[in-house]
Amino acid sequence: MTVRAWGVLIVLCGAIFLEGIDIAMLNVALPTIRDDLGMSTGAVSWVMSAYVLAYAGFMLLGGRTADLLGRRRMFLFWLTVFLVFSGLGGFATEGWMLIVARFVTGASAAFMTPAGLSIITTGFAEGPQRNRALLFYAGTAAGGFSLGLVIGGLLTAIDWRLVFFVPVALAAAILLAALTLIPRDDRPDRTGQSFDVMGAISVTASMLLLVYGVVRLEHPAHGWGWTVAVFAGGVVMLLVFVAAERRAATPLVRLGILRSGALVRANLGALLFAGSFFGFQFVAVFYLQEVRDWSTLQTSFALLAVGADAVLAPTVTPRLVERFGNLRVILGGMLLAALAYALFLSIEADTTYLAMFPTMLLLGTAFALAYGPLTIAATDGIEEDEQGLAGGLLYTAFQFGAALGLSAVTAVLAGAGGSELDGFKTALIVPLVGALLGAVVTAFGLRRRQVPVK
């Protein structure tokens, strides 16, 4: 790779690191934000849910607009929006202000992230070079998720508003570097093409309604009738979208891309893995701070071992992929994650950190093994003019999974009887089941790929 290529890759890795660290830092700060702004636990969960809702809702639209309107242009514009609204979140004095700021920040990430990923998948030759770039990229994202937990605790110990202001400084530096290093892409040839307005409206409405329905599962006291209506609306809009794409001359999402079994399995695996990881992270943070009465700083250092993925993903994972292939490495990651969650089920009110440490280390290793290879599997073999779409599908799966995992564990916590500790232990079954299902999906793909020996 040339120096310029490394420069572009580092800039894009900086952006995905920013997105990962932004989510992780906020997760650690939630209990402090709840207390400072006078929010309930259910209300403060909307700070996370609003981000995920917008991220998943606009992701498919974001991926396709990168293909149609230009990847560099979309990346730079939405990185700027991300910067502005992250800063505005830091000035929030009411819960609703913070929720609105996070919704717009999530929407900007939905357009920025697939644009950045497609710059890599179209700028590096398919094969070993692209795989190395994607694993480096995914490893940086994984590092953002895990290191953000530690940095978030350090910043929250000073002032939780720094969790919003620090990403502003990082985003500004990335934006300046991107303007210089990312080459201008060729203007997409849209001769005879028109933007699929109906497809854009229907798919975005469908994703927003479906994710909102998932988020409402966190609040069973609000009544099931409205939740069922929201899900029904999401399904109806999804059917409208499918009908619109079948008739559109230039569809927003070419439905034929979903005929790829490998792509569907990769996205389903990403959904299950993300759901289990974010669900566990939510339970672990509140267990350490609510049951154990640990400070945000102590919680951050307790989760530090999960940051092993930042080292393993760009160094060990590429070698494992070259030797064993994507699917076997992903399967190993899923099984390690399931083992990590199973070990954490034994937590008690006086469990020592030494007993928790294997879970944290195994989870960091699992993230390193699964995240990058899932990215490769979801974009491998896709035509260049649909790389943005493939990235949009992948990150939609990640964010929908995150919403599902967060909502599922929150709903279990809300409905669990017994002590607070019993509720946390019951909620941990959700990430365990998610990881096991992810392993089954991956193993099925491995089975389908086997070729009989003659």
JOMO-V891337 format. One record per helix or strand of 2 or more residues. SS is the DSSP state (H for helix, E for strand). FROM is the first residue (numbers start at 1). LEN is the number of residues. Records with the same first field share a line. If there is no record, write none. Layout:
# JOMO-V891337
SS: FROM-LEN ; FROM-LEN
This chain:
# JOMO-V891337
H: 3-35 ; 41-29 ; 71-20 ; 95-29 ; 128-31 ; 162-20 ; 197-20 ; 220-3 ; 224-24 ; 255-5 ; 261-31 ; 296-7 ; 304-21 ; 326-19 ; 353-27 ; 384-32 ; 420-30
